[in-house]
Amino acid sequence: MTNARKIVDARSDKDGNISHVLLEGNQNFTPVDKAVGMADQGKVENAHAVHPKVGDPYLRSNPDGDTKNNLDEMAKS
């Protein structure tokens, strides 16, 4: 994936859903709906977009055996 950016932090809303992500090199958080579009285009290195039949699309960390870099864990810190 050329020009793919890595997610380095995340924020969640009051319901615990990921609402924003911080891409490596950025100072401001990106809304998750924009990040989903980026992931669909192959522009996110460590996550992919999930498009359920019911509900809104969301991001999921790519599996690598390390739970510390999961988006939910990033949002906790």
Backbone torsions as a table, in degrees:
resi	resn	phi	psi	omega
1	MET	NA	107.6	178.2
2	THR	-82.1	143.9	180.0
3	ASN	62.2	16.9	177.8
4	ALA	-74.7	140.6	-178.8
5	ARG	-106.3	146.7	-179.6
6	LYS	-95.5	136.9	173.6
7	ILE	-80.7	126.7	-176.8
8	VAL	-114.5	-10.8	178.4
9	ASP	-160.0	163.1	-179.7
10	ALA	-148.0	156.0	174.6
11	ARG	-125.7	148.0	177.5
12	SER	-118.2	159.2	177.3
13	ASP	-85.7	-175.8	-176.5
14	LYS	-63.5	-21.0	179.1
15	ASP	-90.1	-2.3	-179.9
16	GLY	88.3	6.5	177.6
17	ASN	-85.7	141.3	178.1
18	ILE	-63.8	124.3	-177.6
19	SER	-111.9	-28.8	-178.1
20	HIS	-145.8	151.1	174.9
21	VAL	-130.1	152.0	176.2
22	LEU	-106.5	120.6	179.3
23	LEU	-90.2	141.3	179.8
24	GLU	-50.7	129.3	179.2
25	GLY	93.9	-14.6	179.3
26	ASN	-92.4	153.2	174.1
27	GLN	-97.8	-25.6	-178.0
28	ASN	-107.9	148.8	177.3
29	PHE	-74.6	146.8	179.4
30	THR	-103.2	132.7	176.6
31	PRO	-59.3	144.1	-175.1
32	VAL	-62.6	-31.7	179.5
33	ASP	-64.8	-36.3	175.9
34	LYS	-70.1	-40.5	179.3
35	ALA	-65.1	-33.6	176.4
36	VAL	-61.6	-45.2	177.5
37	GLY	-60.9	-40.4	178.1
38	MET	-63.9	-41.8	179.8
39	ALA	-63.9	-39.5	177.8
40	ASP	-61.3	-28.6	-179.8
41	GLN	-91.4	4.0	-179.9
42	GLY	77.7	21.4	-176.8
43	LYS	-97.3	6.0	176.6
44	VAL	-119.9	126.3	-172.1
45	GLU	-78.0	-42.1	-168.3
46	ASN	-113.9	19.3	177.6
47	ALA	-152.1	163.3	177.8
48	HIS	-137.3	159.7	179.5
49	ALA	-89.3	140.0	175.1
50	VAL	-114.6	131.1	-178.9
51	HIS	-118.3	88.9	-179.6
52	PRO	-69.7	157.2	177.3
53	LYS	-64.2	-34.1	178.1
54	VAL	-122.4	130.7	179.2
55	GLY	103.1	175.4	-176.8
56	ASP	-82.9	152.0	174.4
57	PRO	-63.6	153.2	179.3
58	TYR	-147.7	168.6	178.2
59	LEU	-97.1	146.7	174.3
60	ARG	-134.5	135.1	176.8
61	SER	-63.2	143.2	174.5
62	ASN	-69.4	135.7	-178.2
63	PRO	-65.9	134.5	177.0
64	ASP	-147.5	8.5	178.4
65	GLY	84.2	-3.1	-179.2
66	ASP	-113.4	114.7	-177.9
67	THR	-79.6	-17.4	-177.6
68	LYS	-67.0	-22.0	-178.8
69	ASN	-102.8	15.5	173.4
70	ASN	-73.3	147.7	-176.3
71	LEU	-58.8	-40.5	178.3
72	ASP	-61.8	-38.9	177.8
73	GLU	-68.2	-40.5	177.4
74	MET	-60.4	-38.5	-177.4
75	ALA	-70.7	-20.9	-180.0
76	LYS	-74.4	-28.9	-174.6
77	SER	-89.9	NA	NA
